[in-house]
Amino acid sequence: MDIVLNGEIIHVSITFGISDSDNENDLNKLIEIADDHLYIGKKEGRDRIILEDE
């Protein structure tokens, strides 16, 4: 995605890693899972949303 800011074009990519709370994992584990999925998305080409079940 390109954004124009002060006349300059800035390229932005967005990747999300998502984890789902099932009451079995504490907050630190959920963050770890989301972080792992974030890096999977970046490795697969960025601009992605990676869910826990994928």
C-alpha positions in Angstrom: 0.0 0.0 0.0 1.3 3.5 -0.8 0.7 6.5 1.3 1.3 10.1 0.3 2.7 12.2 3.2 3.9 15.7 2.6 4.2 15.0 -1.1 6.3 11.9 -0.6 5.2 8.4 -1.4 5.7 5.9 1.4 5.3 2.2 0.8 3.7 0.4 3.7 3.1 -3.3 4.2 1.1 -4.7 7.1 1.2 -8.2 8.5 -0.7 -9.5 11.5 -0.1 -12.5 13.7 -3.2 -13.5 15.6 -3.7 -15.9 18.5 -7.0 -16.9 20.1 -7.6 -17.2 23.8 -9.0 -20.5 24.7 -8.4 -20.1 28.5 -5.6 -22.7 28.2 -2.8 -20.2 27.5 -1.6 -17.3 29.6 -1.0 -13.8 28.1 2.7 -14.5 27.5 1.9 -17.7 25.6 -0.7 -15.8 23.5 1.8 -13.1 22.7 4.4 -15.8 21.7 1.9 -17.5 19.4 0.9 -14.2 17.8 4.6 -13.2 17.3 5.4 -16.6 15.7 2.5 -16.1 13.3 3.6 -12.5 12.5 7.0 -13.9 11.4 5.4 -16.6 9.3 3.3 -14.0 7.5 6.4 -11.9 6.8 8.3 -14.9 5.5 5.3 -15.7 3.2 5.5 -12.4 1.5 4.1 -9.8 3.9 0.7 -8.1 3.7 -0.9 -11.1 5.4 -3.0 -12.1 8.3 -1.9 -15.4 9.9 -4.4 -17.0 12.3 -3.6 -19.6 15.0 -5.3 -22.4 13.2 -3.4 -21.9 9.9 
